[in-house]
Structures are given as structure tokens and as C-alpha cells.
Amino acid sequence: MSEPDLEQRCIDVVRGFAMDGPQKANSGHPGTAMALAPLAYTLWTRIMRYDPTAPDWPNRDRFVLSAGHASILLYSMLHLTGYDLTKEDLEDFRQWGSKTPGHPEVHHTEGVEVTTGPLGQGVGNAVGMALAEHHLRARFGEQLFNHHTFVIAGDGCLMEGVSHEAASLAGHLGLDKLVLIYDDNHITIDGPTELALNDDAGARFESYGWHVERVGEIANDVDALEAAIRRAMAVEGKPAMIILRSHIGYPSPKVTDTAKAHGDPLGATEIAITKGILGIPDEPFWEPTDVVDRYRRAGERGRAEREAWDQLYASWPNHKDELAACLAQRGLPGWEAKLPVWEAGGDKVATRNASKSCLDAILEVVPGLVGGGADLTGNTGTLMPSEQPFSKLDPAARQIHFGVREHGMGAVMNGMAHHGGTIPIGGTFLVFSDYMRGAVRLAAMSESKVIFSFTHDSVGLGEDGPTHQPIEHIASLRAMPQLRVIRPADANETAMAWRAAIDGEGATALILSRQNLPILEGTGGNEGVLKGAYVLRDTPGENQVILIGTGSEVALALEAAEVLQADGIGTRVVSMPSWDLFEAQDATYRDEVLTPGVPRVSIEAGSTFGWARWADASVGIDRFGASAPGAVVLDELGINVANVVTHVQQVLNRS
């Protein structure tokens, strides 16, 4: 078989997989994978540097399938090039417990870099990966870090606003070594894209500062694809976009260029006809030996380079401890000793300012920390005075100004985290977590090592009024599985929250106050924070009620306890900064903190939704806020001692 014929057969085998996987599952998206099989072949056999035997090699090229519905395309390449993905795994496409879920999931399938599927998120992830590579290359040298990030995006990805937030940032920062291939197939689920879209995508990206090349009808020409990709890779000082006109479902005579090719299996008859056109057997998941051998040889190309990198890293003489900590996404040994401690009864400190003090103190001993705010860097405690802004001229800097791009910031942070070498931190007001919820959800789902600094955490922020005063937001974030939500009571609890974030796995949301809070007795160095809840105040005798507070309301709980105690009501005060961490403790510890049978009242300046899990009654706010000084708003909405005492009396009367 001639070389061109073998290459064509390699491509057509992938097209066969693209039809067979959804057909067997009776679910899936065959059309994009069929159309882009030549592009995938070109990337994985001619362009990208990777080693399936070491899928986490730090200097590998990164591949992001932002159009995650075309997952069968990625799974096909991973299987054929030698990752831990078998033909049987392809046959289990979209089945319970398989390695081939409907959309790619990082940590679930070897070789998948990020979790994609919600459109546009992968573009943001790719920007984050390119940003991390840019930063590490400037900081530690191009001998260690010098690779590309490739991302495939479709019409839907570019319709979603998150992609444009991230793309604008990428152009501004001049993130070269980022290549976005826009699959311009003119089809969405509803039908032709012209139903809803007539943008000039290239002009938009050019306005962001990208290099754009419109390559037209070359989707089936691997030589032309390779040449276009290499031109994009050679662009310096800006990211590159390739606009590729493909034909979804090609070469099916019935569904090519139709919406049906997007999300429906082709059916046995059409698959047989299409395989006949391709000249391959009508056999499910057919993979001849010569095709597998060709892909496996391509997968072996990067091994020597990876082994040379390993040797270089092993003998690397410069800042080795710092570099190792970055790659491990950890602090240097003993880093936590740098966390500040505040004296009880001292000057009041807003927890957002305490968080900034923690960040300043640990920046040198947690070298992977990189980030900033969504135009709220100073407001959210994410300002790093010792650092210059990350820019085209200074990509080694650790201070990132994300601009007013909350959703893009979240997606970029996820990409940075999964690239490795950084622990991203990003700040905005808690109420604007709504704007980035899609990215926060993916951070939790994919266990991204990111830190969200959500500040201005209650109506206590005051005069900005209900548009800026969060009510339901903490409850909403707590409802998200695998997201570590911590609302510290004071500066000392904030320091321990940082310890939980750095030493823990996955994503952390710090919920921080704008208003100054007292430094409470018993919080300094208290590792109860790491357990999610602990007894902050107890009575010598029997407790008749337990007050559970979080954040700024822990001080209120202590005030109320004094009043109750004076009335002869034994009162325990529990600080519960994190439901998630507390739920992770064993039942014995939970019962030690929240004594079974003792009535409990929770106090939190936000929605009471969910507190029934821990409390018999809740002091909270189940309406939107109001514009007035923060202390006035809190008092008018019942976040005061009198209302707490009333709730306690009601609970005791019921008991």
C-alpha cells in the first residue's frame, strides 16, 4: 500500500469509529468527528509532541477538544496512538463505568487534558494552558518549558461569550504557542448557523490581537493542514487562529452538511453506505494492523524527547525546590509557618484583607501561586505588591489582571491548573460568582487546583444595594459537589482556610467579608477550621442550645451566647466555616461538636436554604437586600442579637 493510501486508511478508520461508537451506544455526535478525522490524524501523527507512556510529561504539547461533543474523535486518537484506552473501551462508548464518557473528563480517561463539553469552556482552558506555558517558560527557561497548546473549537464554542472573554485576554497578553483551529462547518443543532449567526469570526479575533488565517476547503488535505498548522505555530507574539471550512458528516451521502449529523447516530444502512464510499469493511470498530502500527509508531516518537527532558529535570541546577513545588502544586516544606497569626481582641480586620495578608506572607513559599482579580484585584485581596503585572514584556510575573471577565477568568484558571506548574487564584465579588458559575462547576467536577477569592460576602457590604449583595450564593456554591467552600469567621480562620486550600486537592472557594470583623478568642492556629467546624465557646455546665455561626456571624453568635447565658441558658457556640470539610469527618467528631439531642440554631447573613441539615432553626436572610450602610442593613434584616435570642426561645419552647 502506498504512503498516501495508508494515510487515507488511517483517517477512514477513525471515521469508522466515529460512526460505530454512537451507533452502538444509540447516542452521540458522529458528524464532527467524521469531518475532522484528517485534522486529528495530522495533529497526532505529524505535529504534536507527546508520550503515551508518560501522559503527564510536563513539556508535552496540550490538546483541548473544546467541541467536546466530538469526544469519539479524541478517544479514537488516544486508543490508536497507545494510551491506556482499548478497543473494548471504544465499544463501551457512553456506557456506565466506561473510560469513554459522552464528553471528555480529565482524570477519568488517560490523555484527556481538561473536562470539556459546555461549549466555549475549552477555549478558555486552552488560553489558561498557554498562559501557564508562557509563564513557566519565562520563569524557569525554555529548556524545560517550550510547547504548544492546540484547541479545536466549533461554531457553538465561538457563540458562547466565555470564549471571547478568554480570547480577548489571550490576545492582550500575546500568548503565542496557542493555536486555535475553528471548525467552521456552518451547522448547529437547530440547523444552519445562519439562523442565528453571521459574525466574521476572523475579524473578531484579529481585533483581539490574534493572527488569523482563513484556509478554506482543506479539511481533507493533510499536507495543506500540516502546512497551515506549522505556519500558525511559527507566529510570534500573538496567538494564532486557523479557520477551517469542513463538512459535518462527510462523506455520508444522506447527512453531510445537515444538523442530523451533529447529534444523531447515522443508522446501520447509512453507515454501510458511507463505509462503502470510504472503501472499508462494514465491520464495527474495524482497525487493521497496518493502521494501528502507523498510529503506534507516531505515539512512540516523543519518548526519546521525554526521556531527555526527565534527565534534564533530574539534574536541573536552578531553583529546583521552587520548580518542584510548582509542578506538585504545593508549598515548600514548612510553608504554613509563614501564615500570619492575629492577636485576639486586636484591631478588627476584614477577612478579604486578612486573605491578602496571607497571600503576601506565603507568596515566596508557595511559588506556584499565580493570579489576580476580575478588575477587582485590590478589592478581593488578590493584589501582589511584590509582583509586576503579567504582560507581553513580563510573562514571568505572577500578578494577572483578568479584566471584567469573570467567566473567562474561571475557565482560564482551570486551564492553568490542569496545565500544571501553577496554583491559580482569581478574585471577584461573591455576587458575581453567578457570571462564572459554569467554570466554577467544571473546576469542582474536574478537581482543578484553583482558589476562588469571593469577597463582599453578605448584605454587610452596604450601600451598593441588592444588585451587589449576595443572598443565595453561598447556598448555591455549597450545593456543588467537590467544591470546598470556606467562610472564615475572622483573620485567624482565614489563615487556616488558606492552609486547607494549599494542602488540599481540588477547588476551593474562600468566602470573605468586606466589613471589618473582630479577632475572636480561640481562633488563632485552631486546626478545627481544617475539620470544617469546631467548638469555639462552651459552658461549664450542660448546654441547652448550640449556636452555629459562619463568617461574620460567629461574632454575633458569641454576643448572643452572652445574653443567653445571663438568662441561665447554657449555650455552646460552634464556628462552622465549611460544611464540606465537616461532612468529611467521622460521625464521632461530628457528634462531639454538635451534640445529638441539643437544639441548634444557625446564624448566617444569607439564604437559610440547606441549613436544616445542621440546625433546627435558622437566622438568615431569605429576601434580597437593600441599599444602606452595612450595619443598618444587617440589623434591619434581623442579623442581630435580639433575633437570635428570639429564635433560641422558640426552639426551646418547641423542645
C-alpha positions in Angstrom: 0.0 0.0 0.0 1.3 3.4 -0.9 2.0 6.0 1.7 -0.9 8.2 0.7 -3.2 5.2 0.6 -2.1 4.1 4.1 -2.6 7.7 5.5 -6.1 7.7 4.0 -6.9 4.4 5.5 -5.7 5.7 8.9 -8.2 8.6 8.5 -11.0 6.4 7.3 -10.6 4.0 10.3 -11.2 7.0 12.6 -14.3 7.9 10.5 -15.5 4.4 11.0 -15.0 4.7 14.8 -16.9 8.0 14.7 -19.9 6.2 13.2 -19.7 3.0 15.1 -19.3 4.4 18.6 -22.6 6.5 18.6 -24.4 3.8 16.7 -23.6 1.1 19.3 -24.5 3.5 22.1 -27.5 4.8 20.3 -26.3 8.1 21.4 -23.6 10.6 20.4 -22.2 13.0 17.9 -20.6 11.4 14.8 -20.6 14.2 12.3 -17.9 16.5 13.6 -15.5 13.6 14.3 -16.0 12.3 10.8 -15.3 15.7 9.3 -12.2 16.3 11.4 -10.6 12.9 11.2 -7.9 14.2 8.8 -7.2 17.1 11.1 -6.8 14.8 14.1 -4.6 12.5 12.1 -2.4 15.4 11.1 -2.0 16.7 14.7 -1.4 13.3 16.3 0.9 11.8 13.7 2.7 14.8 12.2 2.6 17.7 14.7 2.2 17.1 18.4 4.9 16.0 20.9 3.6 13.6 23.5 4.4 10.2 25.0 1.5 7.8 25.9 3.8 6.0 28.4 4.1 9.3 30.3 0.9 11.2 29.7 1.7 13.8 32.4 5.1 14.8 30.9 5.3 18.5 31.7 6.7 19.6 28.4 4.2 17.7 26.2 2.0 19.6 23.7 -1.5 20.1 25.0 -4.6 19.2 23.0 -8.0 20.6 24.0 -11.2 19.5 22.3 -13.4 22.4 23.1 -16.1 20.9 20.9 -16.3 18.1 23.5 -19.4 16.5 21.9 -17.0 15.1 19.3 -15.3 13.0 22.1 -15.2 9.9 20.0 -12.6 11.6 17.8 -10.3 12.2 20.8 -10.9 8.7 22.2 -10.0 7.2 18.8 -6.7 9.1 18.7 -5.8 8.1 22.3 -6.6 4.5 21.6 -4.7 4.3 18.3 -1.6 6.1 19.5 -1.1 3.9 22.5 -2.7 5.5 25.6 -4.4 3.3 28.1 -7.6 3.0 26.1 -8.6 -0.2 24.4 -10.8 -1.1 21.5 -13.2 -2.5 24.1 -13.3 0.9 25.7 -14.3 2.4 22.4 -17.1 -0.2 22.1 -18.3 0.9 25.6 -18.7 4.5 24.4 -21.1 6.4 26.7 -21.8 3.3 29.0 -21.8 3.2 32.8 -18.3 2.9 34.2 -16.5 3.2 30.8 -13.4 5.2 30.1 -15.2 6.8 27.2 -18.0 9.0 28.6 -20.1 11.2 26.4 -17.8 14.2 26.9 -14.1 14.1 27.8 -13.3 14.1 31.5 -9.9 14.8 32.9 -8.6 12.3 35.5 -11.1 9.8 34.1 -9.5 9.0 30.8 -5.8 8.9 30.4 -4.6 11.6 27.9 -7.6 13.9 28.3 -6.2 17.2 29.4 -9.4 19.0 30.6 -13.1 18.3 31.0 -15.0 19.8 28.0 -18.5 19.7 26.7 -20.1 23.0 27.8 -19.2 24.9 24.7 -16.6 27.6 24.8 -15.0 26.4 28.1 -12.3 24.5 26.3 -11.2 27.7 24.5 -10.8 29.3 27.9 -9.0 26.3 29.2 -6.6 26.4 26.3 -5.9 30.1 27.0 -5.1 29.1 30.5 -2.7 26.4 29.4 -1.0 28.7 27.0 -0.7 31.3 29.8 0.8 28.7 32.2 3.3 27.6 29.5 4.2 31.2 28.7 4.8 31.9 32.4 6.8 28.8 33.2 8.9 29.3 30.1 9.8 32.8 31.1 10.3 31.9 34.7 12.3 28.6 34.5 13.7 28.6 31.0 12.7 27.3 27.6 14.8 24.2 28.0 12.2 22.9 30.4 9.0 24.5 29.1 8.6 25.0 25.4 5.5 23.5 23.9 2.2 24.4 22.1 -1.4 24.2 23.0 -3.8 23.2 20.3 -7.6 23.6 20.6 -10.4 22.6 18.3 -13.5 24.8 18.6 -16.7 24.9 16.7 -19.4 27.4 15.9 -21.1 26.9 19.3 -17.8 27.5 21.1 -17.5 30.8 19.4 -21.1 31.8 20.1 -20.6 31.4 23.8 -19.3 34.5 25.4 -16.8 32.8 27.6 -14.6 32.0 24.6 -14.4 35.7 23.7 -13.6 36.8 27.2 -10.7 34.4 27.2 -9.6 35.1 23.6 -9.5 38.8 24.3 -7.2 38.2 27.3 -5.0 35.9 25.2 -4.6 38.5 22.5 -3.8 41.2 25.0 -1.2 39.1 26.7 0.4 38.0 23.4 0.1 34.2 24.2 2.0 32.7 21.3 2.3 28.9 21.1 -1.5 28.8 21.2 -3.2 27.5 18.1 -7.0 27.6 17.8 -8.5 25.7 14.9 -12.0 26.9 14.2 -14.1 24.1 12.6 -16.4 26.4 10.5 -18.9 23.8 9.4 -21.9 26.1 9.3 -24.1 23.7 11.3 -25.6 23.7 14.8 -28.3 21.6 16.4 -31.1 23.9 15.1 -29.8 23.8 11.6 -27.5 26.2 9.5 -25.6 28.6 11.7 -27.1 31.4 9.5 -30.3 31.0 11.5 -28.6 32.9 14.4 -25.1 33.9 13.3 -23.4 36.0 10.6 -20.3 37.1 12.5 -16.9 37.4 10.9 -15.1 35.3 13.4 -11.7 36.1 11.9 -12.3 39.8 12.2 -13.3 39.5 15.8 -10.2 37.5 16.7 -8.0 39.9 14.7 -9.4 42.7 16.8 -8.4 40.8 19.9 -4.8 40.7 18.7 -4.7 37.3 17.2 -3.0 36.2 14.0 -5.8 34.7 11.8 -5.5 32.6 8.6 -8.6 31.6 6.6 -7.5 28.3 5.0 -10.9 27.4 3.4 -11.7 24.0 2.0 -8.6 21.9 3.0 -10.3 19.7 5.6 -9.4 16.5 3.7 -5.8 17.6 2.7 -3.4 16.5 5.3 -0.4 18.2 3.7 -2.2 21.5 3.5 -3.4 21.1 7.1 0.1 20.4 8.3 1.4 23.4 6.5 -1.3 25.7 7.9 -0.7 24.4 11.5 3.1 24.9 11.2 2.6 28.4 10.0 0.4 29.1 13.0 3.0 27.5 15.3 5.6 29.8 13.9 3.7 33.0 14.8 5.5 35.0 17.5 4.0 37.5 20.0 0.3 36.6 19.5 -2.0 33.6 19.5 -3.0 32.1 16.1 -6.4 31.1 14.7 -6.9 28.8 11.7 -10.4 29.0 10.2 -11.1 25.7 8.5 -14.2 25.0 6.4 -15.3 21.5 7.0 -18.4 19.5 6.1 -20.1 17.8 9.0 -20.8 14.1 8.4 -18.6 13.8 5.4 -18.7 11.6 3.3 -22.2 10.3 4.2 -24.5 11.0 1.2 -27.5 11.5 3.4 -26.3 13.6 6.4 -23.3 15.6 5.1 -23.9 19.3 5.9 -27.0 18.6 7.9 -28.0 19.1 11.5 -28.8 15.4 11.8 -25.1 14.6 11.5 -24.4 16.6 14.6 -26.1 14.7 17.4 -27.7 11.5 16.0 -26.3 8.1 15.0 -26.3 7.6 11.3 -28.2 4.3 11.4 -26.9 0.9 10.1 -27.9 1.5 6.5 -26.2 4.9 6.1 -23.1 3.6 7.9 -22.9 0.7 5.5 -23.2 3.0 2.5 -20.7 5.5 3.9 -18.2 2.8 4.7 -18.6 1.6 1.1 -17.7 5.0 -0.1 -14.6 5.0 2.1 -13.7 1.6 0.9 -13.5 0.0 4.3 -15.4 -3.1 5.6 -18.8 -2.8 7.1 -17.4 -4.2 10.4 -17.9 -2.3 13.7 -14.7 -0.8 15.1 -12.5 -2.2 12.3 -8.8 -1.5 12.8 -6.4 -3.3 10.5 -2.9 -4.0 11.8 -1.1 -1.6 9.4 -3.2 1.3 10.6 -2.7 0.5 14.3 1.1 0.1 13.7 1.2 3.5 11.9 -0.5 5.3 14.9 1.6 3.4 17.5 4.8 4.5 15.8 3.6 8.1 15.9 2.8 7.6 19.6 6.4 6.4 20.2 8.0 9.4 18.5 8.0 11.6 21.7 9.5 9.0 24.0 13.2 9.9 23.4 12.5 13.6 23.9 10.5 12.9 27.1 13.3 10.8 28.4 15.8 13.5 27.6 13.6 16.0 29.5 13.4 13.7 32.5 17.2 13.6 32.6 17.5 17.4 32.2 15.0 17.9 35.0 16.7 15.4 37.3 20.0 17.4 37.0 18.4 20.9 36.8 20.5 23.2 39.0 18.4 26.3 39.3 15.6 26.9 41.8 14.9 23.1 41.9 12.9 23.2 45.1 10.8 26.1 43.8 10.3 24.3 40.5 9.3 21.0 42.2 6.8 22.8 44.4 5.2 24.5 41.3 4.9 21.2 39.5 3.5 19.5 42.6 1.1 22.4 43.2 2.3 22.5 46.8 4.1 24.8 49.2 7.7 24.4 50.1 8.2 22.2 53.2 7.0 24.1 56.3 5.3 26.8 54.2 2.4 27.0 56.6 4.7 28.5 59.3 4.6 31.7 57.2 0.9 32.2 57.7 0.2 35.2 60.0 -1.5 35.0 63.3 -3.6 37.8 64.8 -4.0 38.6 68.5 -7.4 38.1 69.9 -9.1 41.4 70.7 -6.8 43.4 68.4 -7.8 45.7 65.6 -10.7 44.4 63.5 -9.8 43.1 60.1 -12.0 42.3 57.1 -11.3 38.7 56.0 -10.6 39.9 52.5 -7.7 41.9 53.9 -6.6 39.0 56.1 -6.6 36.9 53.0 -4.4 39.4 51.3 -2.0 39.4 54.3 -1.9 35.6 54.0 -1.1 35.8 50.3 1.6 38.3 50.8 3.2 36.1 53.5 3.2 32.9 51.6 4.0 34.1 48.1 7.6 33.1 48.3 7.0 29.7 50.0 4.1 28.7 47.7 5.8 29.5 44.4 3.0 28.2 42.2 0.5 30.9 43.2 -0.3 33.0 40.2 -3.4 35.1 39.7 -5.3 38.3 40.5 -8.8 39.6 40.1 -11.5 40.3 37.6 -10.8 44.1 37.7 -11.2 43.8 41.4 -7.7 42.8 42.3 -7.3 45.3 45.2 -10.9 44.7 46.4 -10.6 41.0 46.6 -7.3 40.5 48.4 -5.6 39.2 45.3 -3.2 42.1 44.8 0.5 41.1 45.0 2.5 44.3 45.7 5.8 42.5 45.2 4.9 41.4 41.7 4.6 43.3 38.4 1.6 42.6 36.2 1.9 39.6 33.8 2.3 41.1 30.4 3.9 40.6 27.0 7.0 42.2 28.4 7.0 40.4 31.7 5.4 36.9 31.4 7.3 35.7 34.4 5.3 38.0 36.7 2.7 36.3 38.9 0.1 39.1 39.1 -2.6 38.7 36.5 -5.2 41.3 35.7 -8.1 39.3 34.2 -10.2 42.4 33.5 -14.0 42.4 33.8 -14.2 38.8 32.5 -15.3 36.6 35.4 -16.4 33.7 33.3 -13.3 33.8 31.2 -11.2 34.1 34.3 -12.7 30.9 35.7 -12.1 29.0 32.5 -8.5 30.3 32.2 -7.8 29.3 35.8 -9.0 25.8 35.1 -6.7 25.5 32.1 -3.7 26.9 34.2 -4.4 24.4 36.9 -4.6 21.4 34.5 -1.5 22.5 32.6 0.4 22.2 35.9 3.1 24.3 37.5 0.7 26.9 38.9 -2.0 27.3 41.6 -4.3 29.9 40.1 -6.1 32.4 42.3 -8.9 34.6 41.0 -11.0 37.1 42.8 -14.4 38.8 42.3 -17.4 39.8 44.4 -19.4 36.8 45.6 -22.5 38.0 43.8 -20.6 37.8 40.5 -19.9 34.1 41.1 -23.1 33.8 39.0 -21.2 35.1 36.0 -18.6 32.4 36.2 -20.7 29.5 37.6 -20.1 27.3 34.5 -16.3 27.5 35.0 -16.6 27.0 38.8 -18.8 23.9 38.2 -16.2 22.5 35.9 -13.4 23.3 38.4 -15.3 21.3 41.0 -16.1 18.4 38.7 -12.6 18.1 37.3 -10.8 18.8 40.7 -8.9 21.8 39.4 -6.4 23.0 41.9 -7.7 26.6 41.9 -8.6 29.2 44.6 -11.6 31.4 44.1 -11.5 34.5 46.3 -15.2 35.5 46.6 -15.4 38.7 48.7 -18.2 41.1 49.8 -19.9 38.1 51.1 -23.1 39.5 52.6 -25.5 42.4 52.8 -22.9 43.8 55.2 -21.2 45.3 52.2 -23.8 48.0 52.5 -24.7 50.9 50.2 -24.2 49.2 46.8 -27.6 47.6 47.4 -29.3 44.3 46.4 -27.6 44.0 43.0 -24.3 43.6 44.8 -25.4 41.9 48.0 -25.3 38.1 47.8 -28.1 36.1 49.3 -28.4 32.7 47.7 -24.9 32.4 46.5 -23.2 30.6 49.4 -26.0 28.0 49.4 -25.7 27.7 45.7 -21.9 27.0 45.9 -22.4 24.6 48.8 -24.8 22.6 46.6 -21.9 22.0 44.1 -20.2 18.6 44.8 -16.5 18.6 45.3 -16.2 22.3 45.8 -14.5 23.2 49.1 -16.4 26.2 50.4 -14.9 28.0 53.4 -16.4 31.1 55.1 -13.9 32.1 57.8 -15.1 33.9 61.0 -12.0 36.2 61.3 -8.5 36.7 60.2 -7.1 33.7 62.0 -9.7 31.4 60.5 -8.8 32.9 57.1 -5.2 31.8 57.6 -6.3 28.3 58.3 -8.6 28.4 55.2 -5.5 29.1 53.1 -3.8 26.1 54.7 -6.8 24.0 53.7 -6.7 25.3 50.1 -3.0 24.8 49.6 -2.7 21.4 51.2 -6.0 20.1 49.9 -6.8 18.7 46.4 -9.3 20.3 44.0 -11.0 23.7 44.0 -11.5 26.0 47.0 -13.9 28.9 47.3 -13.0 31.4 50.0 -16.0 33.4 51.1 -14.6 36.7 52.5 -16.1 39.8 54.1 -15.8 43.4 53.1 -16.5 44.8 56.5 -14.0 44.6 59.4 -14.5 41.7 61.8 -13.2 41.2 65.4 -10.3 38.8 66.1 -12.0 36.2 68.2 -10.6 34.4 71.2 -9.7 30.8 70.4 -9.3 31.1 66.6 -5.6 31.6 66.3 -4.0 28.5 64.9 -7.1 26.5 65.6 -7.0 23.4 63.3 -10.7 22.9 63.9 -11.1 25.0 60.7 -9.5 22.2 58.8 -12.2 19.9 60.1 -14.9 22.3 59.0 -16.4 23.1 62.4 -15.3 23.2 66.0 -16.4 24.3 69.4 -15.4 28.0 69.9 -17.2 28.6 73.2 -18.7 26.3 75.7 -20.3 26.5 79.1 -19.1 24.7 82.3 -22.5 23.0 82.7 -24.9 21.4 80.4 -25.6 23.1 77.0 -29.2 23.8 76.4 -28.7 25.2 72.9 -26.0 25.2 70.2 -25.5 28.3 68.1 -23.8 27.6 64.8 -22.2 30.6 63.0 -20.2 31.2 59.9 -18.1 34.1 58.8 -19.1 37.5 60.3 -22.0 35.9 62.2 -19.7 33.9 64.5 -19.0 37.1 66.5 -22.8 37.7 66.6 -23.3 34.1 67.9 -20.8 34.9 70.7 -22.6 38.1 71.6 -26.0 36.2 71.7 -24.4 33.5 73.8 -23.5 36.0 76.5 -27.1 37.2 76.6 -28.5 33.7 76.7 -26.0 32.7 79.4 -27.1 35.6 81.5 -30.6 34.3 81.3 -29.5 30.9 82.5 -29.5 29.2 79.1 -26.3 27.2 78.7 -25.1 28.0 75.2 -22.4 26.4 73.0 -21.0 28.4 70.1 -19.8 26.4 67.1 -17.9 28.0 64.2 -18.6 26.1 61.0 -16.6 27.7 58.3 -17.0 24.7 55.9 -19.9 22.3 55.5 -17.8 20.2 53.1 -14.9 19.7 55.5 -17.2 19.0 58.4 -19.2 16.4 56.4 -15.9 14.6 55.7 -15.2 14.0 59.4 -16.3 10.8 61.1 -19.6 10.6 63.0 -17.8 10.6 66.4 -16.2 14.0 65.7 -19.4 15.5 64.3 -21.3 14.4 67.4 -18.6 15.9 69.7 -19.2 19.2 68.0 -23.0 19.1 67.5 -24.2 17.1 70.5 -27.1 14.9 69.5 -30.4 16.0 71.1 -29.3 19.5 71.9 -31.3 22.1 69.9 -29.3 24.1 67.3 -29.8 27.5 65.7 -27.7 28.6 62.7 -26.8 32.2 62.0 -25.7 33.3 58.6 -26.3 36.6 56.7 -27.7 34.8 53.6 -30.2 32.3 52.5 -31.2 29.7 55.1 -31.6 27.1 52.3 -29.8 23.9 53.3 -29.3 24.8 57.0 -31.9 22.2 58.0 -29.1 19.7 57.5 -27.4 21.1 60.6 -29.9 23.2 62.6 -33.4 23.1 64.0 -33.9 26.8 63.2 -32.0 29.4 61.2 -31.4 33.1 61.4 -30.8 34.3 57.9 -32.0 36.4 55.0 -34.4 34.9 52.5 -35.1 38.1 50.6 -32.9 40.4 48.5 -31.0 43.1 50.4 -31.3 46.9 50.4 -29.1 50.0 49.9 -27.9 51.5 53.2 -24.9 51.3 55.5 -23.9 47.7 56.0 -24.6 47.6 59.8 -28.1 49.1 59.2 -29.0 46.6 56.5 -27.8 43.7 58.7 -29.9 45.0 61.7 -33.0 45.7 59.6 -32.9 42.2 58.1 -32.7 40.5 61.5 -29.0 39.7 61.8 -28.8 40.9 65.4 -28.7 39.5 68.9 -32.4 40.1 69.6 -33.5 38.0 66.6 -31.1 35.2 67.6 -32.4 35.1 71.1 -36.0 35.0 69.8 -35.1 32.0 67.6 -33.5 30.2 70.5 -36.5 30.8 72.7 -38.8 29.5 70.0 -36.7 26.4 69.6 -36.5 25.7 73.3 -40.3 26.2 73.6 -40.8 23.6 70.9 -38.4 21.3 72.6 
